[in-house]
Amino acid sequence: MSASWHPAVNAQPTEWLLRQGAAGTPYGVIRRFAFGDPNRPEVWFRAVTWAPTSEGRELIGWCRTLEAAAAAAWDHRCAAESWRHHLAARRTDAGAMAAQRPPAAELVRFYRAAMRRRAGARTEAESVLARMPQPAHRP
């Protein structure tokens, strides 16, 4: 007796380990959750920081799409690096850095707000430049 389907057909990915490059250190984990009616589940994706065990992971956020969760995890990676560089430039020791570290979700929120401000400032500068009189072009 043989089946016309393979068990892989029913396989659903439920967890993704995020890393930059094939050999890079992981920076996040995304997990897929389905709630409610099994025939029409409500699907959510949870992004957390990477650590070898669940106890060491920290919630970044819940998202409705895999893409949004991956973007949140990437933004956390960028925000954490930026924050670490900022404190390292002030010669802050590792113990003090750990004590001052904001929660992952807050770090992403502040990082995204800073990126929006930077994009808004760039857009404002571009509009000022566009309004300035331009020199005449010589033929």
The first five atom37 places (N, CA, C, CB, O) and aatype in JSON, in Angstrom:
{
  "aatype": [12, 15, 0, 15, 17, 8, 14, 0, 19, 2, 0, 5, 14, 16, 6, 17, 10, 10, 1, 5, 7, 0, 0, 7, 16, 14, 18, 7, 19, 9, 1, 1, 13, 0, 13, 7, 3, 14, 2, 1, 14, 6, 19, 17, 13, 1, 0, 19, 16, 17, 0, 14, 16, 15, 6, 7, 1, 6, 10, 9, 7, 17, 4, 1, 16, 10, 6, 0, 0, 0, 0, 0, 0, 17, 3, 8, 1, 4, 0, 0, 6, 15, 17, 1, 8, 8, 10, 0, 0, 1, 1, 16, 3, 0, 7, 0, 12, 0, 0, 5, 1, 14, 14, 0, 0, 6, 10, 19, 1, 13, 18, 1, 0, 0, 12, 1, 1, 1, 0, 7, 0, 1, 16, 6, 0, 6, 15, 19, 10, 0, 1, 12, 14, 5, 14, 0, 8, 1, 14],
  "atom_mask": [
    [1, 1, 1, 1, 1],
    [1, 1, 1, 1, 1],
    [1, 1, 1, 1, 1],
    [1, 1, 1, 1, 1],
    [1, 1, 1, 1, 1],
    [1, 1, 1, 1, 1],
    [1, 1, 1, 1, 1],
    [1, 1, 1, 1, 1],
    [1, 1, 1, 1, 1],
    [1, 1, 1, 1, 1],
    [1, 1, 1, 1, 1],
    [1, 1, 1, 1, 1],
    [1, 1, 1, 1, 1],
    [1, 1, 1, 1, 1],
    [1, 1, 1, 1, 1],
    [1, 1, 1, 1, 1],
    [1, 1, 1, 1, 1],
    [1, 1, 1, 1, 1],
    [1, 1, 1, 1, 1],
    [1, 1, 1, 1, 1],
    [1, 1, 1, 0, 1],
    [1, 1, 1, 1, 1],
    [1, 1, 1, 1, 1],
    [1, 1, 1, 0, 1],
    [1, 1, 1, 1, 1],
    [1, 1, 1, 1, 1],
    [1, 1, 1, 1, 1],
    [1, 1, 1, 0, 1],
    [1, 1, 1, 1, 1],
    [1, 1, 1, 1, 1],
    [1, 1, 1, 1, 1],
    [1, 1, 1, 1, 1],
    [1, 1, 1, 1, 1],
    [1, 1, 1, 1, 1],
    [1, 1, 1, 1, 1],
    [1, 1, 1, 0, 1],
    [1, 1, 1, 1, 1],
    [1, 1, 1, 1, 1],
    [1, 1, 1, 1, 1],
    [1, 1, 1, 1, 1],
    [1, 1, 1, 1, 1],
    [1, 1, 1, 1, 1],
    [1, 1, 1, 1, 1],
    [1, 1, 1, 1, 1],
    [1, 1, 1, 1, 1],
    [1, 1, 1, 1, 1],
    [1, 1, 1, 1, 1],
    [1, 1, 1, 1, 1],
    [1, 1, 1, 1, 1],
    [1, 1, 1, 1, 1],
    [1, 1, 1, 1, 1],
    [1, 1, 1, 1, 1],
    [1, 1, 1, 1, 1],
    [1, 1, 1, 1, 1],
    [1, 1, 1, 1, 1],
    [1, 1, 1, 0, 1],
    [1, 1, 1, 1, 1],
    [1, 1, 1, 1, 1],
    [1, 1, 1, 1, 1],
    [1, 1, 1, 1, 1],
    [1, 1, 1, 0, 1],
    [1, 1, 1, 1, 1],
    [1, 1, 1, 1, 1],
    [1, 1, 1, 1, 1],
    [1, 1, 1, 1, 1],
    [1, 1, 1, 1, 1],
    [1, 1, 1, 1, 1],
    [1, 1, 1, 1, 1],
    [1, 1, 1, 1, 1],
    [1, 1, 1, 1, 1],
    [1, 1, 1, 1, 1],
    [1, 1, 1, 1, 1],
    [1, 1, 1, 1, 1],
    [1, 1, 1, 1, 1],
    [1, 1, 1, 1, 1],
    [1, 1, 1, 1, 1],
    [1, 1, 1, 1, 1],
    [1, 1, 1, 1, 1],
    [1, 1, 1, 1, 1],
    [1, 1, 1, 1, 1],
    [1, 1, 1, 1, 1],
    [1, 1, 1, 1, 1],
    [1, 1, 1, 1, 1],
    [1, 1, 1, 1, 1],
    [1, 1, 1, 1, 1],
    [1, 1, 1, 1, 1],
    [1, 1, 1, 1, 1],
    [1, 1, 1, 1, 1],
    [1, 1, 1, 1, 1],
    [1, 1, 1, 1, 1],
    [1, 1, 1, 1, 1],
    [1, 1, 1, 1, 1],
    [1, 1, 1, 1, 1],
    [1, 1, 1, 1, 1],
    [1, 1, 1, 0, 1],
    [1, 1, 1, 1, 1],
    [1, 1, 1, 1, 1],
    [1, 1, 1, 1, 1],
    [1, 1, 1, 1, 1],
    [1, 1, 1, 1, 1],
    [1, 1, 1, 1, 1],
    [1, 1, 1, 1, 1],
    [1, 1, 1, 1, 1],
    [1, 1, 1, 1, 1],
    [1, 1, 1, 1, 1],
    [1, 1, 1, 1, 1],
    [1, 1, 1, 1, 1],
    [1, 1, 1, 1, 1],
    [1, 1, 1, 1, 1],
    [1, 1, 1, 1, 1],
    [1, 1, 1, 1, 1],
    [1, 1, 1, 1, 1],
    [1, 1, 1, 1, 1],
    [1, 1, 1, 1, 1],
    [1, 1, 1, 1, 1],
    [1, 1, 1, 1, 1],
    [1, 1, 1, 1, 1],
    [1, 1, 1, 1, 1],
    [1, 1, 1, 1, 1],
    [1, 1, 1, 0, 1],
    [1, 1, 1, 1, 1],
    [1, 1, 1, 1, 1],
    [1, 1, 1, 1, 1],
    [1, 1, 1, 1, 1],
    [1, 1, 1, 1, 1],
    [1, 1, 1, 1, 1],
    [1, 1, 1, 1, 1],
    [1, 1, 1, 1, 1],
    [1, 1, 1, 1, 1],
    [1, 1, 1, 1, 1],
    [1, 1, 1, 1, 1],
    [1, 1, 1, 1, 1],
    [1, 1, 1, 1, 1],
    [1, 1, 1, 1, 1],
    [1, 1, 1, 1, 1],
    [1, 1, 1, 1, 1],
    [1, 1, 1, 1, 1],
    [1, 1, 1, 1, 1],
    [1, 1, 1, 1, 1]
  ],
  "atom_positions": [
    [[0.84, -1.17, 0.0], [0.0, 0.0, 0.0], [0.89, 1.24, 0.0], [-0.96, -0.01, 1.21], [1.87, 1.29, 0.74]],
    [[0.57, 2.23, -0.81], [1.34, 3.47, -0.84], [0.39, 4.65, -0.77], [2.22, 3.54, -2.13], [-0.77, 4.58, -1.2]],
    [[0.89, 5.71, -0.23], [0.09, 6.92, -0.1], [0.43, 7.86, -1.25], [0.34, 7.61, 1.26], [1.56, 7.88, -1.73]],
    [[-0.56, 8.64, -1.69], [-0.34, 9.58, -2.78], [0.21, 10.91, -2.25], [-1.63, 9.82, -3.55], [0.42, 11.83, -3.04]],
    [[0.42, 11.02, -0.98], [0.96, 12.24, -0.39], [2.16, 11.87, 0.47], [-0.13, 12.98, 0.44], [2.37, 10.71, 0.83]],
    [[2.93, 12.85, 0.78], [4.11, 12.66, 1.61], [3.93, 13.46, 2.9], [5.42, 13.09, 0.85], [3.31, 14.52, 2.86]],
    [[4.45, 12.97, 4.03], [4.3, 13.73, 5.28], [4.83, 15.15, 5.19], [5.01, 13.0, 6.39], [4.37, 16.03, 5.93]],
    [[5.78, 15.4, 4.32], [6.32, 16.75, 4.18], [5.25, 17.74, 3.69], [7.49, 16.75, 3.21], [5.37, 18.94, 3.91]],
    [[4.21, 17.22, 3.03], [3.12, 18.09, 2.57], [2.43, 18.75, 3.75], [2.11, 17.28, 1.73], [1.98, 19.89, 3.65]],
    [[2.33, 18.05, 4.86], [1.67, 18.58, 6.05], [2.6, 19.38, 6.94], [1.06, 17.45, 6.84], [2.15, 19.97, 7.92]],
    [[3.88, 19.4, 6.63], [4.84, 20.11, 7.48], [4.64, 21.62, 7.38], [6.3, 19.73, 7.09], [4.51, 22.17, 6.28]],
    [[4.62, 22.26, 8.5], [4.5, 23.71, 8.57], [5.68, 24.25, 9.36], [3.15, 24.14, 9.23], [5.91, 23.82, 10.49]],
    [[6.45, 25.19, 8.79], [7.54, 25.77, 9.59], [6.94, 26.57, 10.75], [8.46, 26.69, 8.72], [6.0, 27.33, 10.56]],
    [[7.48, 26.38, 11.93], [6.96, 27.09, 13.09], [8.03, 27.92, 13.79], [6.35, 26.11, 14.07], [7.71, 28.72, 14.67]],
    [[9.3, 27.73, 13.42], [10.35, 28.5, 14.08], [11.46, 28.81, 13.09], [10.92, 27.74, 15.3], [11.87, 27.95, 12.31]],
    [[11.94, 30.05, 13.14], [13.02, 30.49, 12.27], [14.12, 31.07, 13.14], [12.52, 31.52, 11.23], [13.87, 31.88, 14.04]],
    [[15.34, 30.66, 12.86], [16.52, 31.22, 13.52], [17.11, 32.23, 12.56], [17.57, 30.09, 13.91], [17.47, 31.89, 11.44]],
    [[17.21, 33.48, 12.99], [17.68, 34.55, 12.12], [19.17, 34.79, 12.34], [16.89, 35.84, 12.36], [19.63, 34.92, 13.47]],
    [[19.91, 34.84, 11.25], [21.33, 35.15, 11.32], [21.73, 35.89, 10.06], [22.19, 33.86, 11.49], [21.1, 35.74, 9.01]],
    [[22.76, 36.71, 10.17], [23.26, 37.42, 9.01], [24.32, 36.55, 8.36], [23.84, 38.82, 9.4], [25.38, 36.32, 8.94]],
    [[24.04, 36.08, 7.18], [24.95, 35.17, 6.49], [24.77, 33.75, 7.01], [0.0, 0.0, 0.0], [24.21, 33.53, 8.08]],
    [[25.26, 32.8, 6.24], [25.08, 31.39, 6.6], [25.82, 31.01, 7.87], [25.53, 30.51, 5.48], [25.34, 30.17, 8.63]],
    [[26.97, 31.61, 8.12], [27.77, 31.24, 9.29], [27.72, 32.27, 10.4], [29.21, 31.02, 8.87], [28.43, 32.14, 11.4]],
    [[26.9, 33.31, 10.24], [26.84, 34.37, 11.24], [26.21, 33.92, 12.55], [0.0, 0.0, 0.0], [25.49, 32.93, 12.6]],
    [[26.49, 34.66, 13.58], [25.89, 34.39, 14.89], [24.41, 34.75, 14.83], [26.61, 35.19, 16.02], [24.06, 35.81, 14.3]],
    [[23.54, 33.92, 15.36], [22.1, 34.25, 15.35], [21.83, 35.54, 16.14], [21.28, 33.08, 15.94], [22.5, 35.84, 17.12]],
    [[20.84, 36.27, 15.68], [20.45, 37.49, 16.39], [18.99, 37.48, 16.8], [20.73, 38.71, 15.53], [18.55, 38.36, 17.54]],
    [[18.22, 36.51, 16.34], [16.81, 36.47, 16.71], [16.17, 35.14, 16.39], [0.0, 0.0, 0.0], [16.7, 34.34, 15.62]],
    [[15.01, 34.93, 16.98], [14.22, 33.73, 16.74], [12.78, 34.19, 16.53], [14.33, 32.71, 17.94], [12.25, 35.01, 17.28]],
    [[12.16, 33.65, 15.5], [10.74, 33.94, 15.24], [9.98, 32.63, 15.37], [10.53, 34.59, 13.82], [10.4, 31.59, 14.87]],
    [[8.87, 32.71, 16.06], [8.03, 31.53, 16.24], [6.63, 31.85, 15.75], [8.01, 31.08, 17.71], [6.1, 32.93, 16.01]],
    [[6.02, 30.92, 15.04], [4.66, 31.07, 14.51], [3.68, 30.45, 15.49], [4.53, 30.41, 13.1], [3.88, 29.34, 15.98]],
    [[2.61, 31.18, 15.78], [1.55, 30.7, 16.67], [0.21, 30.82, 15.95], [1.53, 31.5, 18.0], [-0.05, 31.81, 15.27]],
    [[-0.62, 29.81, 16.11], [-1.97, 29.83, 15.55], [-2.95, 29.7, 16.71], [-2.18, 28.69, 14.49], [-2.86, 28.77, 17.51]],
    [[-3.89, 30.64, 16.8], [-4.88, 30.66, 17.87], [-6.28, 30.52, 17.31], [-4.76, 31.95, 18.7], [-6.53, 30.86, 16.15]],
    [[-7.19, 30.02, 18.12], [-8.59, 29.98, 17.73], [-8.98, 28.76, 16.94], [0.0, 0.0, 0.0], [-8.47, 27.67, 17.16]],
    [[-9.89, 28.96, 16.02], [-10.48, 27.89, 15.2], [-9.38, 27.2, 14.38], [-11.57, 28.46, 14.27], [-8.7, 27.87, 13.6]],
    [[-9.21, 25.9, 14.53], [-8.17, 25.19, 13.77], [-8.36, 25.28, 12.25], [-8.15, 23.74, 14.17], [-7.39, 25.19, 11.5]],
    [[-9.61, 25.46, 11.79], [-9.87, 25.58, 10.35], [-9.57, 26.97, 9.82], [-11.31, 25.22, 10.06], [-9.26, 27.13, 8.64]],
    [[-9.65, 27.97, 10.66], [-9.35, 29.35, 10.28], [-8.62, 30.02, 11.43], [-10.66, 30.14, 9.92], [-9.15, 30.93, 12.07]],
    [[-7.39, 29.58, 11.7], [-6.69, 30.11, 12.86], [-6.23, 31.56, 12.66], [-5.49, 29.25, 13.17], [-6.03, 32.02, 11.54]],
    [[-6.09, 32.24, 13.77], [-5.52, 33.57, 13.76], [-4.02, 33.38, 13.97], [-6.16, 34.51, 14.88], [-3.59, 32.87, 15.01]],
    [[-3.22, 33.78, 12.99], [-1.79, 33.51, 13.02], [-1.03, 34.75, 13.49], [-1.29, 33.07, 11.63], [-1.27, 35.86, 13.01]],
    [[-0.11, 34.54, 14.42], [0.77, 35.58, 14.94], [2.19, 35.06, 14.92], [0.35, 36.02, 16.37], [2.42, 33.86, 14.97]],
    [[3.14, 35.99, 14.85], [4.56, 35.64, 14.89], [5.2, 36.39, 16.05], [5.26, 35.99, 13.53], [5.03, 37.6, 16.2]],
    [[5.94, 35.65, 16.86], [6.62, 36.24, 18.02], [8.11, 36.32, 17.72], [6.35, 35.42, 19.32], [8.74, 35.32, 17.4]],
    [[8.67, 37.51, 17.83], [10.11, 37.71, 17.63], [10.76, 37.88, 19.0], [10.39, 38.95, 16.71], [10.3, 38.67, 19.83]],
    [[11.84, 37.15, 19.22], [12.61, 37.26, 20.46], [14.09, 37.37, 20.11], [12.35, 36.03, 21.39], [14.52, 37.01, 19.01]],
    [[14.87, 37.87, 21.06], [16.31, 37.91, 20.88], [16.85, 36.5, 20.91], [16.99, 38.79, 21.97], [16.2, 35.59, 21.43]],
    [[18.03, 36.29, 20.35], [18.6, 34.96, 20.35], [19.43, 34.74, 21.61], [19.46, 34.74, 19.1], [20.17, 35.62, 22.05]],
    [[19.29, 33.57, 22.16], [20.12, 33.07, 23.25], [20.08, 31.55, 23.12], [19.61, 33.57, 24.69], [19.12, 31.01, 22.56]],
    [[21.08, 30.85, 23.63], [21.1, 29.39, 23.5], [19.89, 28.71, 24.12], [22.34, 28.84, 24.13], [19.46, 27.65, 23.65]],
    [[19.33, 29.29, 25.18], [18.16, 28.7, 25.83], [17.02, 29.73, 25.88], [18.51, 28.2, 27.26], [17.25, 30.93, 25.78]],
    [[15.82, 29.24, 26.04], [14.65, 30.13, 26.1], [14.73, 31.11, 27.26], [13.39, 29.31, 26.21], [14.26, 32.24, 27.15]],
    [[15.32, 30.69, 28.36], [15.4, 31.56, 29.54], [16.2, 32.83, 29.25], [16.02, 30.81, 30.72], [15.95, 33.87, 29.86]],
    [[17.15, 32.76, 28.34], [17.98, 33.91, 28.03], [17.41, 34.81, 26.95], [0.0, 0.0, 0.0], [18.0, 35.85, 26.66]],
    [[16.29, 34.45, 26.36], [15.69, 35.23, 25.28], [14.76, 36.3, 25.83], [14.93, 34.31, 24.32], [14.18, 36.16, 26.91]],
    [[14.63, 37.36, 25.05], [13.8, 38.49, 25.46], [12.84, 38.85, 24.35], [14.68, 39.71, 25.85], [13.21, 38.88, 23.17]],
    [[11.6, 39.13, 24.71], [10.58, 39.45, 23.73], [10.88, 40.76, 23.02], [9.21, 39.52, 24.39], [11.12, 41.79, 23.66]],
    [[10.88, 40.71, 21.69], [10.99, 41.92, 20.87], [9.58, 42.4, 20.53], [11.82, 41.66, 19.57], [9.29, 43.59, 20.63]],
    [[8.72, 41.47, 20.13], [7.35, 41.86, 19.85], [6.56, 40.78, 19.13], [0.0, 0.0, 0.0], [7.12, 39.79, 18.64]],
    [[5.25, 40.99, 19.07], [4.33, 40.12, 18.33], [3.95, 40.83, 17.05], [3.06, 39.78, 19.19], [3.69, 42.04, 17.06]],
    [[3.91, 40.09, 15.94], [3.59, 40.67, 14.63], [2.59, 39.79, 13.9], [4.87, 40.85, 13.78], [2.47, 38.6, 14.19]],
    [[1.88, 40.38, 12.96], [0.89, 39.63, 12.19], [1.51, 38.89, 11.01], [-0.19, 40.56, 11.69], [0.91, 37.93, 10.51]],
    [[2.69, 39.31, 10.55], [3.31, 38.64, 9.41], [4.74, 38.24, 9.75], [3.29, 39.55, 8.17], [5.37, 38.83, 10.62]],
    [[5.23, 37.24, 9.05], [6.61, 36.81, 9.21], [7.57, 37.93, 8.83], [6.88, 35.56, 8.37], [8.59, 38.12, 9.48]],
    [[7.25, 38.66, 7.78], [8.1, 39.75, 7.32], [8.22, 40.84, 8.38], [7.55, 40.33, 6.03], [9.31, 41.36, 8.61]],
    [[7.12, 41.19, 9.02], [7.15, 42.22, 10.07], [7.96, 41.74, 11.27], [5.71, 42.58, 10.51], [8.69, 42.53, 11.87]],
    [[7.85, 40.48, 11.62], [8.61, 39.94, 12.74], [10.1, 39.93, 12.41], [8.14, 38.52, 13.09], [10.93, 40.25, 13.27]],
    [[10.45, 39.57, 11.18], [11.86, 39.57, 10.77], [12.4, 41.0, 10.77], [12.01, 38.94, 9.36], [13.55, 41.22, 11.17]],
    [[11.6, 41.96, 10.35], [12.03, 43.36, 10.36], [12.23, 43.86, 11.78], [11.0, 44.25, 9.63], [13.18, 44.59, 12.05]],
    [[11.35, 43.46, 12.7], [11.5, 43.87, 14.1], [12.77, 43.27, 14.71], [10.27, 43.43, 14.92], [13.49, 43.94, 15.44]],
    [[13.05, 42.01, 14.39], [14.27, 41.38, 14.91], [15.51, 42.05, 14.34], [14.27, 39.87, 14.59], [16.48, 42.27, 15.06]],
    [[15.49, 42.37, 13.06], [16.63, 43.06, 12.44], [16.81, 44.45, 13.05], [16.44, 43.17, 10.9], [17.93, 44.86, 13.34]],
    [[15.71, 45.17, 13.24], [15.8, 46.49, 13.85], [16.36, 46.39, 15.26], [14.42, 47.17, 13.88], [17.12, 47.26, 15.69]],
    [[16.0, 45.33, 15.98], [16.57, 45.15, 17.32], [18.08, 44.94, 17.22], [15.91, 43.96, 18.03], [18.83, 45.49, 18.02]],
    [[18.51, 44.14, 16.26], [19.94, 43.9, 16.08], [20.67, 45.22, 15.83], [20.2, 42.92, 14.91], [21.69, 45.5, 16.46]],
    [[20.14, 46.03, 14.92], [20.74, 47.32, 14.6], [20.72, 48.27, 15.8], [20.02, 47.97, 13.41], [21.7, 48.95, 16.08]],
    [[19.59, 48.29, 16.51], [19.46, 49.16, 17.67], [20.41, 48.75, 18.78], [18.02, 49.15, 18.19], [21.03, 49.6, 19.42]],
    [[20.54, 47.45, 19.02], [21.43, 46.97, 20.07], [22.88, 47.3, 19.75], [21.27, 45.45, 20.27], [23.65, 47.69, 20.63]],
    [[23.26, 47.16, 18.49], [24.63, 47.51, 18.08], [24.87, 49.0, 18.24], [24.89, 47.08, 16.63], [25.92, 49.42, 18.74]],
    [[23.92, 49.8, 17.81], [24.04, 51.25, 17.92], [24.15, 51.67, 19.39], [22.85, 51.94, 17.26], [24.99, 52.5, 19.74]],
    [[23.31, 51.1, 20.23], [23.32, 51.41, 21.66], [24.66, 50.99, 22.29], [22.14, 50.71, 22.38], [25.24, 51.73, 23.09]],
    [[25.13, 49.79, 21.91], [26.4, 49.3, 22.45], [27.55, 50.2, 22.03], [26.65, 47.85, 21.98], [28.42, 50.51, 22.84]],
    [[27.57, 50.62, 20.77], [28.63, 51.52, 20.29], [28.57, 52.86, 21.01], [28.52, 51.73, 18.78], [29.6, 53.44, 21.34]],
    [[27.37, 53.35, 21.24], [27.2, 54.63, 21.93], [27.81, 54.57, 23.33], [25.7, 55.01, 22.02], [28.55, 55.47, 23.74]],
    [[27.49, 53.5, 24.08], [28.04, 53.39, 25.42], [29.53, 53.07, 25.42], [27.29, 52.32, 26.2], [30.26, 53.54, 26.29]],
    [[29.98, 52.29, 24.46], [31.4, 51.97, 24.38], [32.22, 53.23, 24.09], [31.65, 50.9, 23.3], [33.35, 53.36, 24.57]],
    [[31.68, 54.14, 23.31], [32.37, 55.39, 23.01], [32.56, 56.23, 24.27], [31.6, 56.19, 21.96], [33.47, 57.06, 24.34]],
    [[31.7, 56.02, 25.25], [31.81, 56.73, 26.53], [32.66, 55.95, 27.53], [30.43, 56.99, 27.11], [32.76, 56.33, 28.7]],
    [[33.25, 54.86, 27.05], [34.11, 54.01, 27.89], [33.35, 53.38, 29.05], [35.29, 54.81, 28.42], [33.88, 53.23, 30.15]],
    [[32.1, 53.02, 28.79], [31.29, 52.36, 29.8], [31.68, 50.9, 29.88], [29.77, 52.51, 29.48], [31.82, 50.24, 28.85]],
    [[31.87, 50.38, 31.09], [32.26, 48.97, 31.22], [31.07, 48.05, 30.99], [32.87, 48.71, 32.62], [29.92, 48.49, 31.05]],
    [[31.34, 46.78, 30.73], [30.3, 45.81, 30.36], [29.25, 45.64, 31.44], [30.94, 44.46, 30.06], [28.07, 45.5, 31.13]],
    [[29.64, 45.66, 32.71], [28.68, 45.51, 33.8], [27.69, 46.66, 33.84], [0.0, 0.0, 0.0], [26.49, 46.45, 34.01]],
    [[28.19, 47.88, 33.67], [27.31, 49.05, 33.66], [26.41, 49.04, 32.42], [28.14, 50.35, 33.69], [25.26, 49.45, 32.48]],
    [[26.96, 48.55, 31.3], [26.14, 48.47, 30.08], [24.97, 47.52, 30.29], [27.0, 47.99, 28.87], [23.84, 47.83, 29.91]],
    [[25.24, 46.37, 30.89], [24.18, 45.39, 31.14], [23.11, 45.95, 32.07], [24.76, 44.1, 31.73], [21.92, 45.7, 31.88]],
    [[23.53, 46.71, 33.07], [22.59, 47.29, 34.02], [21.72, 48.37, 33.38], [23.33, 47.87, 35.21], [20.57, 48.56, 33.78]],
    [[22.26, 49.08, 32.4], [21.54, 50.18, 31.76], [20.73, 49.75, 30.56], [22.51, 51.25, 31.35], [19.94, 50.54, 30.03]],
    [[20.91, 48.52, 30.11], [20.28, 48.06, 28.86], [18.76, 48.1, 28.96], [20.75, 46.64, 28.52], [18.18, 47.5, 29.86]],
    [[18.12, 48.82, 28.02], [16.65, 48.87, 28.03], [16.06, 47.56, 27.51], [16.14, 50.06, 27.18], [16.76, 46.79, 26.85]],
    [[14.79, 47.29, 27.79], [14.14, 46.09, 27.24], [14.18, 46.11, 25.71], [12.67, 45.99, 27.73], [14.19, 47.18, 25.09]],
    [[14.2, 44.93, 25.11], [14.33, 44.8, 23.66], [13.24, 45.56, 22.91], [14.28, 43.33, 23.27], [13.53, 46.24, 21.93]],
    [[12.0, 45.46, 23.35], [10.89, 46.13, 22.67], [11.06, 47.65, 22.71], [9.55, 45.73, 23.29], [10.76, 48.34, 21.73]],
    [[11.53, 48.18, 23.84], [11.76, 49.62, 23.96], [12.9, 50.07, 23.07], [12.05, 50.0, 25.42], [12.84, 51.13, 22.44]],
    [[13.94, 49.27, 23.0], [15.09, 49.59, 22.16], [14.65, 49.71, 20.7], [16.19, 48.51, 22.31], [15.08, 50.63, 20.0]],
    [[13.81, 48.79, 20.24], [13.31, 48.83, 18.86], [12.42, 50.07, 18.67], [12.52, 47.54, 18.52], [12.51, 50.75, 17.65]],
    [[11.57, 50.35, 19.63], [10.67, 51.5, 19.51], [11.46, 52.81, 19.38], [9.73, 51.58, 20.72], [11.15, 53.64, 18.53]],
    [[12.48, 52.99, 20.23], [13.3, 54.2, 20.17], [14.12, 54.26, 18.88], [14.24, 54.26, 21.38], [14.27, 55.33, 18.29]],
    [[14.63, 53.12, 18.44], [15.42, 53.06, 17.21], [14.56, 53.46, 16.01], [16.01, 51.65, 17.0], [14.98, 54.27, 15.18]],
    [[13.35, 52.9, 15.93], [12.47, 53.22, 14.8], [12.05, 54.69, 14.83], [11.22, 52.33, 14.83], [11.94, 55.32, 13.78]],
    [[11.83, 55.24, 16.01], [11.47, 56.66, 16.12], [12.63, 57.53, 15.63], [11.1, 57.02, 17.57], [12.42, 58.52, 14.94]],
    [[13.85, 57.16, 16.0], [15.03, 57.91, 15.56], [15.19, 57.83, 14.04], [16.3, 57.38, 16.25], [15.56, 58.81, 13.4]],
    [[14.92, 56.67, 13.47], [15.01, 56.51, 12.01], [13.96, 57.37, 11.3], [14.85, 55.03, 11.61], [14.23, 57.95, 10.26]],
    [[12.75, 57.44, 11.88], [11.71, 58.29, 11.29], [12.11, 59.76, 11.37], [10.36, 58.07, 12.01], [11.91, 60.5, 10.41]],
    [[12.67, 60.18, 12.51], [13.11, 61.57, 12.65], [14.2, 61.89, 11.64], [13.62, 61.85, 14.09], [14.19, 62.94, 11.01]],
    [[15.15, 60.96, 11.49], [16.25, 61.17, 10.55], [15.71, 61.24, 9.12], [17.29, 60.03, 10.66], [16.15, 62.09, 8.34]],
    [[14.77, 60.39, 8.77], [14.18, 60.41, 7.42], [13.39, 61.69, 7.22], [13.27, 59.18, 7.2], [13.42, 62.28, 6.13]],
    [[12.67, 62.15, 8.26], [11.92, 63.4, 8.17], [12.83, 64.58, 8.01], [0.0, 0.0, 0.0], [12.52, 65.49, 7.23]],
    [[13.96, 64.61, 8.71], [14.91, 65.7, 8.59], [15.52, 65.72, 7.19], [16.02, 65.58, 9.66], [15.72, 66.79, 6.61]],
    [[15.8, 64.55, 6.66], [16.37, 64.47, 5.31], [15.34, 64.96, 4.3], [16.81, 63.01, 4.99], [15.68, 65.69, 3.37]],
    [[14.09, 64.57, 4.47], [13.04, 65.0, 3.56], [12.86, 66.51, 3.64], [11.72, 64.28, 3.87], [12.67, 67.17, 2.62]],
    [[12.91, 67.06, 4.86], [12.77, 68.5, 5.03], [13.93, 69.23, 4.36], [12.7, 68.86, 6.52], [13.73, 70.24, 3.7]],
    [[15.15, 68.72, 4.54], [16.32, 69.33, 3.91], [16.22, 69.26, 2.39], [17.61, 68.64, 4.39], [16.58, 70.22, 1.7]],
    [[15.74, 68.15, 1.88], [15.58, 68.01, 0.43], [14.56, 68.99, -0.1], [15.17, 66.59, 0.08], [14.74, 69.54, -1.19]],
    [[13.46, 69.22, 0.65], [12.44, 70.16, 0.18], [12.96, 71.59, 0.22], [11.16, 70.04, 1.02], [12.61, 72.4, -0.64]],
    [[13.8, 71.93, 1.21], [14.4, 73.26, 1.27], [15.32, 73.45, 0.07], [15.19, 73.46, 2.59], [15.29, 74.5, -0.58]],
    [[16.13, 72.44, -0.23], [17.03, 72.52, -1.39], [16.25, 72.66, -2.69], [17.93, 71.3, -1.45], [16.67, 73.38, -3.59]],
    [[15.13, 71.97, -2.79], [14.33, 72.04, -4.01], [13.73, 73.42, -4.2], [13.22, 71.0, -3.97], [13.52, 73.85, -5.34]],
    [[13.44, 74.14, -3.11], [12.86, 75.49, -3.21], [13.9, 76.56, -3.51], [12.13, 75.83, -1.93], [13.55, 77.67, -3.92]],
    [[15.16, 76.25, -3.3], [16.22, 77.24, -3.52], [16.37, 77.51, -5.02], [17.56, 76.75, -2.93], [16.21, 76.61, -5.84]],
    [[16.68, 78.77, -5.35], [16.9, 79.07, -6.76], [18.12, 78.31, -7.27], [17.07, 80.61, -6.98], [19.15, 78.23, -6.59]],
    [[18.0, 77.76, -8.44], [19.08, 76.99, -9.02], [19.87, 77.88, -9.98], [18.54, 75.74, -9.74], [19.29, 78.74, -10.65]],
    [[21.19, 77.66, -10.05], [21.98, 78.46, -11.01], [21.58, 78.1, -12.45], [23.5, 78.23, -10.8], [21.21, 76.96, -12.75]],
    [[21.68, 79.09, -13.31], [21.33, 78.87, -14.71], [22.39, 77.97, -15.34], [21.22, 80.23, -15.49], [23.58, 78.1, -15.05]],
    [[21.94, 77.08, -16.2], [22.86, 76.19, -16.91], [23.31, 76.87, -18.19], [22.19, 74.83, -17.21], [22.51, 77.42, -18.94]],
    [[24.59, 76.8, -18.43], [25.1, 77.36, -19.68], [25.02, 76.31, -20.78], [26.55, 77.87, -19.52], [25.28, 75.13, -20.55]],
    [[24.67, 76.75, -21.97], [24.58, 75.79, -23.07], [25.96, 75.33, -23.53], [23.84, 76.4, -24.25], [26.07, 74.52, -24.45]]
  ]
}
